[in-house]
Amino acid sequence: MHDLKLPFVRRSERLYSSSNTLKYIFILPAALWIVAFTIFPVFATIQYSFANYVLGRGITAYVGLENYLNVLRSGAFWYSMFITSAYVSIAVPVELVLGFLLAWFVILCPREHNFFRPILTAPLFTMEVAIGYLGITLFTSQGGLFAEVLDYFGIHILWMTTAYGGLAAAIILDVWRWTPFVFLIAIAGLTGIPDEMYEAALLETSNYRHLLLYIALPLSWPVLSVALLLRLIEALKTFGIPLALTGGGPGISTQLFSILNYYTTIQFFDFGKGSAMALIYLVFVSVVVALFFNRLRKGFE
Amino acid sequence: MRRALWLAASWRVRATTYIVLIVASIWVLTPFVWAIQNSIKSLTDTFNPAAIVPFVNYTPTLSSWIKVLSDNQAIPALLSSLIVSSGTTLLVILLGTPAAYSLAGFEFPIRSRDLNLWFYSQRVMPPVVVLAPFFILLVQLKLVDTWIGLILIYTTFNLTFGIVIMRDVFREISRDINDAAKVDGANAWQIFWLIAIPLSLDGLIVTGIIVFSFCWNEALFASAVAPQHAATLATFVLASRSTQGVNFNIAAVNTLIAIMPPVLMSLFVHRYLARGLTFGAVKG
C-alpha cells in the first residue's frame, strides 16, 4: 500500500517481446479447463429450461415455454425478486457510505494508531452461513444480544418472527459482513490522492467536511465505483446470510432469489423450472449491472 | 496516515475521528466477543444476562468445545473444508500461474480488455444459474458427495479470477530484470521459474488466500452437491442450525470453528488485498 501509484494507470507494453510456443503451452491447461467447464453449463441450463427433467431419467420431454410461464405466473418468484431488490438497494448504499466514511477516518488517523485498520477489516473473510447462524443468537427475542440491548432502550422489534424484522436483521448482518470490503477498497482510493491536494485545499479552508466532500470523495470516486459495482454484483447473489439466519422464513418472507432457486432446484429437483427461473434472473441481473457499468465505466478503463 | 491532514485538524475533528473509529471497532468486534463468550459458557449461563465477566459472574467451561469436537461430524467437516479449499487453491495456482504469466508477458490475438470484460461477465452470473448442470454432471461422473466433485466446481469458479489477478501481479515485474536475465542467457522457462515466480510470490500468496477463503466460505454448491460424506463446514453449520437451533453455546463454537481460519489468514496480508478483491481494477 505504500508504493502507490494513481489508480487505473495501466501499462500497455508487454514484458517479453519474443513469441514462441511456450506461451501456448502455458495457457493451454487453464484454457481447456475453462472451455470445458464454463461453456457447457450455461448451454445445459438453457436446454433444461425448455425441458422436463427428471433426475435419474434425464430429459423426458421438451415443453417449450411452459417452465418460463410457470415461473412468471408464480407469486413466490416475483416476491423473491422484490425482496432481493429491497435487500440490495438498502444494504449496498449503506455499505458504500459507511465503508467510505470509515476509510476517511482511518486515513486521517495518525499512523501509530493503525490498529483500527485490521480491526475494521476483520469480518471480510467470515463465512456467511456461520454469520447468519450466529445472527440467530444476536437477534432472537429469547436472550439475543442485539434484541436485548435494544429492549433495554425501549425498542422492541420482533426480528426473527416477522417479515420486516427478518429482512432488517439479515441486512444488518450483511452490512457488518461487507462494509469492510468497501472500506478496504476506499482506503486504496484515498491513499492514491496526493498529499499536495489536501495541502493546497487546507490553505483555503479548515472545514474537514469540505475536504471530504470536494476532494476525497470525487478523487476516489473511480475506485469507489469499482467497489459499488462489485458489491452490487455480489449482493444480487446473496444466499448465505438470510439462508442461515431465517431459512427464508417466516413463510417465504425472506426468501431471496438465490434461496428460492436453490430450493426449487435441489429440494424439489425441478431442474426445468429452476433453470428457467435462473435464466430470467440472469437477464435481470445483466441489465441492472450493465446500466450501472455504463454509468461507472470510467473506473474500469 | 496523512500527517498534514492530521496536524491541521482541530480538536473536534480529532475527537470525531477517534469516536467514530472506536464505535465502529466495537460494532465490528461485538459478534466475535459474543461468540467467544458464549462458547465458554454453559447452556444455562448463556441465558443469564448478568453473566458477563468470566470467573467473576460465571464459571467458564470448555464443555461446548468438547461436545462439538467430539461430535462425529465436526472433525470430518473441518477436514473436508481443509482438503477441498487447499486442493482448489493448489489447482488454481498450478493451472493459473502459467496462464497468467503467459497473458502478462506475451502477445495474444485477444485484447486484455476483452478478456477483462469476459471475466466480469462470468462474475455477474449468479452461481445458482449453473447449479442444475453441475449437479447433473457430478451425478453422471459419480462425483456427488465427494471432495473431487467440489474441487472441480470450485476450480471452475476461481480459475478465471486467479488468472486475472495473477496476470496483474506478473505485470509488475520490471522489464529490465527480464532483459538482464535474457542477456545472461536464461530461456523463457528459466525466466518464469527462477525470476518471475520468486518475484511475485507475495502476490501469488494473496491470490491463494483469497481463493482459499472463497472455497472455505462457499455454501450453495457445498450443501447441494456434498450433503453428507464430503460435507464441508458450511454444510455442517447449516445442518447444526436446524438440529441445534438456539443452543447459544453450540452455535458459538460452530461459528468460531467455521470463521476463524480465513479470518486469521487475512490478518497476515495487506498488500494486494484491495487489488485482489477488485480483481485488479484497483491498485493498492
HADDOCK unambig.tbl for C-alpha pairs under 7 A between the chains (distance, minus, plus):
assign (segid A and resid 1 and name CA) (segid B and resid 271 and name CA) 5.80 0.50 0.50
assign (segid A and resid 1 and name CA) (segid B and resid 284 and name CA) 5.17 0.50 0.50
assign (segid A and resid 4 and name CA) (segid B and resid 284 and name CA) 6.35 0.50 0.50
assign (segid A and resid 7 and name CA) (segid B and resid 282 and name CA) 5.98 0.50 0.50
assign (segid A and resid 7 and name CA) (segid B and resid 283 and name CA) 5.40 0.50 0.50
assign (segid A and resid 8 and name CA) (segid B and resid 281 and name CA) 6.84 0.50 0.50
assign (segid A and resid 8 and name CA) (segid B and resid 282 and name CA) 6.58 0.50 0.50
assign (segid A and resid 8 and name CA) (segid B and resid 283 and name CA) 6.92 0.50 0.50
assign (segid A and resid 14 and name CA) (segid B and resid 104 and name CA) 6.98 0.50 0.50
assign (segid A and resid 14 and name CA) (segid B and resid 105 and name CA) 5.57 0.50 0.50
assign (segid A and resid 14 and name CA) (segid B and resid 106 and name CA) 6.43 0.50 0.50
assign (segid A and resid 15 and name CA) (segid B and resid 105 and name CA) 4.91 0.50 0.50
assign (segid A and resid 15 and name CA) (segid B and resid 175 and name CA) 5.54 0.50 0.50
assign (segid A and resid 16 and name CA) (segid B and resid 105 and name CA) 5.10 0.50 0.50
assign (segid A and resid 16 and name CA) (segid B and resid 106 and name CA) 5.89 0.50 0.50
assign (segid A and resid 17 and name CA) (segid B and resid 106 and name CA) 6.55 0.50 0.50
assign (segid A and resid 19 and name CA) (segid B and resid 106 and name CA) 6.41 0.50 0.50
assign (segid A and resid 23 and name CA) (segid B and resid 102 and name CA) 5.09 0.50 0.50
assign (segid A and resid 23 and name CA) (segid B and resid 106 and name CA) 6.75 0.50 0.50
assign (segid A and resid 26 and name CA) (segid B and resid 98 and name CA) 4.83 0.50 0.50
assign (segid A and resid 26 and name CA) (segid B and resid 99 and name CA) 5.20 0.50 0.50
assign (segid A and resid 26 and name CA) (segid B and resid 102 and name CA) 6.19 0.50 0.50
assign (segid A and resid 27 and name CA) (segid B and resid 98 and name CA) 6.32 0.50 0.50
assign (segid A and resid 27 and name CA) (segid B and resid 99 and name CA) 4.06 0.50 0.50
assign (segid A and resid 27 and name CA) (segid B and resid 102 and name CA) 6.38 0.50 0.50
assign (segid A and resid 29 and name CA) (segid B and resid 95 and name CA) 6.20 0.50 0.50
assign (segid A and resid 30 and name CA) (segid B and resid 95 and name CA) 5.24 0.50 0.50
assign (segid A and resid 30 and name CA) (segid B and resid 96 and name CA) 6.18 0.50 0.50
assign (segid A and resid 30 and name CA) (segid B and resid 99 and name CA) 6.42 0.50 0.50
assign (segid A and resid 34 and name CA) (segid B and resid 156 and name CA) 6.55 0.50 0.50
assign (segid A and resid 37 and name CA) (segid B and resid 156 and name CA) 6.32 0.50 0.50
assign (segid A and resid 38 and name CA) (segid B and resid 156 and name CA) 6.92 0.50 0.50
assign (segid A and resid 41 and name CA) (segid B and resid 130 and name CA) 5.63 0.50 0.50
assign (segid A and resid 41 and name CA) (segid B and resid 133 and name CA) 5.23 0.50 0.50
assign (segid A and resid 41 and name CA) (segid B and resid 134 and name CA) 6.77 0.50 0.50
assign (segid A and resid 42 and name CA) (segid B and resid 130 and name CA) 6.38 0.50 0.50
assign (segid A and resid 44 and name CA) (segid B and resid 133 and name CA) 5.90 0.50 0.50
assign (segid A and resid 45 and name CA) (segid B and resid 130 and name CA) 6.47 0.50 0.50
assign (segid A and resid 45 and name CA) (segid B and resid 132 and name CA) 6.98 0.50 0.50
assign (segid A and resid 45 and name CA) (segid B and resid 133 and name CA) 6.20 0.50 0.50
assign (segid A and resid 105 and name CA) (segid B and resid 17 and name CA) 5.47 0.50 0.50
assign (segid A and resid 107 and name CA) (segid B and resid 1 and name CA) 5.12 0.50 0.50
assign (segid A and resid 107 and name CA) (segid B and resid 2 and name CA) 6.10 0.50 0.50
assign (segid A and resid 108 and name CA) (segid B and resid 1 and name CA) 5.96 0.50 0.50
assign (segid A and resid 108 and name CA) (segid B and resid 2 and name CA) 5.65 0.50 0.50
assign (segid A and resid 108 and name CA) (segid B and resid 5 and name CA) 6.38 0.50 0.50
assign (segid A and resid 108 and name CA) (segid B and resid 6 and name CA) 5.77 0.50 0.50
assign (segid A and resid 109 and name CA) (segid B and resid 1 and name CA) 5.84 0.50 0.50
assign (segid A and resid 109 and name CA) (segid B and resid 6 and name CA) 6.74 0.50 0.50
assign (segid A and resid 109 and name CA) (segid B and resid 17 and name CA) 6.91 0.50 0.50
assign (segid A and resid 110 and name CA) (segid B and resid 1 and name CA) 4.97 0.50 0.50
assign (segid A and resid 110 and name CA) (segid B and resid 2 and name CA) 6.83 0.50 0.50
assign (segid A and resid 110 and name CA) (segid B and resid 3 and name CA) 6.72 0.50 0.50
assign (segid A and resid 110 and name CA) (segid B and resid 6 and name CA) 6.75 0.50 0.50
assign (segid A and resid 111 and name CA) (segid B and resid 1 and name CA) 4.59 0.50 0.50
assign (segid A and resid 116 and name CA) (segid B and resid 21 and name CA) 6.93 0.50 0.50
assign (segid A and resid 118 and name CA) (segid B and resid 267 and name CA) 6.72 0.50 0.50
assign (segid A and resid 119 and name CA) (segid B and resid 25 and name CA) 6.37 0.50 0.50
assign (segid A and resid 120 and name CA) (segid B and resid 25 and name CA) 6.13 0.50 0.50
assign (segid A and resid 120 and name CA) (segid B and resid 28 and name CA) 6.44 0.50 0.50
assign (segid A and resid 122 and name CA) (segid B and resid 263 and name CA) 6.44 0.50 0.50
assign (segid A and resid 125 and name CA) (segid B and resid 213 and name CA) 6.44 0.50 0.50
assign (segid A and resid 125 and name CA) (segid B and resid 262 and name CA) 5.73 0.50 0.50
assign (segid A and resid 125 and name CA) (segid B and resid 263 and name CA) 5.40 0.50 0.50
assign (segid A and resid 126 and name CA) (segid B and resid 259 and name CA) 4.93 0.50 0.50
assign (segid A and resid 126 and name CA) (segid B and resid 262 and name CA) 6.87 0.50 0.50
assign (segid A and resid 126 and name CA) (segid B and resid 263 and name CA) 6.20 0.50 0.50
assign (segid A and resid 127 and name CA) (segid B and resid 217 and name CA) 4.58 0.50 0.50
assign (segid A and resid 127 and name CA) (segid B and resid 258 and name CA) 6.71 0.50 0.50
assign (segid A and resid 127 and name CA) (segid B and resid 259 and name CA) 5.43 0.50 0.50
assign (segid A and resid 128 and name CA) (segid B and resid 217 and name CA) 6.73 0.50 0.50
assign (segid A and resid 129 and name CA) (segid B and resid 234 and name CA) 6.45 0.50 0.50
assign (segid A and resid 129 and name CA) (segid B and resid 238 and name CA) 6.89 0.50 0.50
assign (segid A and resid 130 and name CA) (segid B and resid 237 and name CA) 6.28 0.50 0.50
assign (segid A and resid 130 and name CA) (segid B and resid 255 and name CA) 5.05 0.50 0.50
assign (segid A and resid 130 and name CA) (segid B and resid 258 and name CA) 6.52 0.50 0.50
assign (segid A and resid 130 and name CA) (segid B and resid 259 and name CA) 6.95 0.50 0.50
assign (segid A and resid 133 and name CA) (segid B and resid 241 and name CA) 6.49 0.50 0.50
assign (segid A and resid 133 and name CA) (segid B and resid 251 and name CA) 6.91 0.50 0.50
assign (segid A and resid 134 and name CA) (segid B and resid 251 and name CA) 6.31 0.50 0.50
assign (segid A and resid 134 and name CA) (segid B and resid 252 and name CA) 6.52 0.50 0.50
assign (segid A and resid 134 and name CA) (segid B and resid 255 and name CA) 6.37 0.50 0.50
assign (segid A and resid 137 and name CA) (segid B and resid 246 and name CA) 6.76 0.50 0.50
assign (segid A and resid 137 and name CA) (segid B and resid 248 and name CA) 6.05 0.50 0.50
assign (segid A and resid 143 and name CA) (segid B and resid 47 and name CA) 5.96 0.50 0.50
assign (segid A and resid 176 and name CA) (segid B and resid 28 and name CA) 6.77 0.50 0.50
assign (segid A and resid 184 and name CA) (segid B and resid 274 and name CA) 5.95 0.50 0.50
assign (segid A and resid 185 and name CA) (segid B and resid 274 and name CA) 5.29 0.50 0.50
assign (segid A and resid 188 and name CA) (segid B and resid 274 and name CA) 6.75 0.50 0.50
assign (segid A and resid 188 and name CA) (segid B and resid 284 and name CA) 5.05 0.50 0.50
assign (segid A and resid 199 and name CA) (segid B and resid 4 and name CA) 6.99 0.50 0.50
assign (segid A and resid 223 and name CA) (segid B and resid 282 and name CA) 6.31 0.50 0.50
assign (segid A and resid 233 and name CA) (segid B and resid 124 and name CA) 5.71 0.50 0.50
assign (segid A and resid 237 and name CA) (segid B and resid 126 and name CA) 5.45 0.50 0.50
assign (segid A and resid 240 and name CA) (segid B and resid 219 and name CA) 6.57 0.50 0.50
assign (segid A and resid 244 and name CA) (segid B and resid 238 and name CA) 6.31 0.50 0.50
assign (segid A and resid 258 and name CA) (segid B and resid 128 and name CA) 6.43 0.50 0.50
assign (segid A and resid 261 and name CA) (segid B and resid 128 and name CA) 6.95 0.50 0.50
assign (segid A and resid 262 and name CA) (segid B and resid 128 and name CA) 6.74 0.50 0.50
assign (segid A and resid 265 and name CA) (segid B and resid 132 and name CA) 6.63 0.50 0.50
assign (segid A and resid 266 and name CA) (segid B and resid 224 and name CA) 6.34 0.50 0.50
assign (segid A and resid 271 and name CA) (segid B and resid 132 and name CA) 6.02 0.50 0.50
assign (segid A and resid 275 and name CA) (segid B and resid 129 and name CA) 6.65 0.50 0.50
assign (segid A and resid 278 and name CA) (segid B and resid 128 and name CA) 6.91 0.50 0.50
assign (segid A and resid 278 and name CA) (segid B and resid 129 and name CA) 4.83 0.50 0.50
assign (segid A and resid 279 and name CA) (segid B and resid 129 and name CA) 6.69 0.50 0.50
assign (segid A and resid 282 and name CA) (segid B and resid 125 and name CA) 6.30 0.50 0.50
assign (segid A and resid 286 and name CA) (segid B and resid 124 and name CA) 6.97 0.50 0.50
assign (segid A and resid 300 and name CA) (segid B and resid 281 and name CA) 6.25 0.50 0.50
